[in-house]
């Protein structure tokens, strides 16, 4: 019997996202950089990214996602980035990198991204694919090519995956835990 672990959704801000990576998007603390012809440029703000290899750009169109997930994954070699491509809100589950092979599910956090914002996650950060709150939510995803090579060894559970830059686990199958929001 699977247990449901409720995760409170909090607003994504530069401060709340800091343990996991970089907040990408407009926010109140961005300095005004330049102004001309009615346009204002805020920032620029530094973003730390890791790659060491070819970065792929993908576009995803997602239907609204149920508020219940069990898959968590991480990438070892790069900063994976998710951005809203059409400004629709989404929720992202994030967990700090762990030394052992599984995430600390008790420490997971869920963030609401609005106004076209997104995240550039540090290598090793546990996450689920962004959860669309509305149909036809579109994402721009930047990730390393190796992330698509999922099964180098036989998975222990049907949704588990392991590759050169990916480790994914089905927490419902492994620990009997579903995350709800």
Buried (B, 14 or more C-beta within 10 A) or exposed (E): EEEEBEBEBEEBBBEBBEBBBBBBBEBEEBEEEEEEEEEEEBEEBEEEBBEEBEBEEEEBEBEBBEBEBBBBBBBBBBBBBBBBBEEBBBBBBBBBBBEEEEBEBEEBBBBBBBEBBBBBBBBBBBBBBBBBBEEEBBBBBBBBEBBEBBEEEEBEBEBBBBBBBBBBBBBBBBBEBBBEB
